[in-house]
Amino acid sequence: MPINSLMEDDASAKISRAQLWQWIRHPEGNLEDGRKMSADLYRKLLDEELAKLQAAASLISRIDLSARTPAKASFVYVPFQKDGRERV
């Protein structure tokens, strides 16, 4: 699904989601500070980053990062699929 009608953005997002899926499952998927990337940590970091983006986007009224948007949904659900396939 294109993001704002840009297929390049869609391709980049797919690569990012695949990397996140692998990072959560890989035994050596650690942050620079040594914390193991887990589903819970990912959700926490995702919420923090989306809150920052939403605050910045408040200046641009047409951007919506609420829970119902495809952009957020793809990063919330794809990394947790058992096989890493998109079903958003």
N, C-alpha and C positions, 0 to 999 in steps of 0.2 A: 504494500500500500504506500503510495507516494506521500511524503510529508510536505504539506504546502505545495503540492504538485511538482516536487522535485525528486526525480528518481535517484539522483546521486545521494541525496540525504537518506533515502530509504536503504540504499546499499550500505552506506556507512553505518546506519543503525543496525542492520542485520549482522554486520561483522562485530560490532560492539556487543550485541546481545549474545552472540556465539562465544565471544571471549569471556563474558561474565558467566555464562553457563559452565564453561570449562574451569574457570577460576574457583567457582564455588565447589566443584567436585574434585579438583586436583589436590592430592595430599600436600603439595607444596604451594598451594594458593594462599600465600601470606602477603600481608601489607608490609610496607617498608618498616613499620614499627614492630613487626613480628607477630601481629595479631593474625589468626587464621581467618580467612574469608569464609563466612558461613551464611546460611540463608537469613538468619536473624540480623547479623551485622550488615549484610547487603540491604535488607529492608530499612534498617536504621539510617544508613548512609544515603540511600535513595530518598527517603523522606526529607533528610536534611538538605540535600542538594536541590530537590524540587521546591522546597520552601524558599531557598535562596533565589531560584529562578522565578518563582511566582512573585516574590517581592520586587525583583527587577522588572518583571513583566507588568507590574501594576502601572508602570509608566506607559506601557503599550497595551491598550485595552483589548486588542484582538487576540492576544495570546492567552490561552487557557490551559493550565496544567492540572486541572482538577482530576479527580480519580476516574472520570468518565471519558477522558480523551484517549484516542488511539495511541498517541505518543507515550503517555504514561503507562497505559495498559501493556504495551509491548515490552517495556522494561520491567514491569512488575511480574508478568506471568512467564515470559519465554525463558528466563534464566532458571526457572523452577520446573520446567518440563523435564520428565525423566530422560527423554531422548534428545532434547534440545531443539526440537522442531517447533516452528511457529504455528500457533493455533489461535491467534488473536483475532 
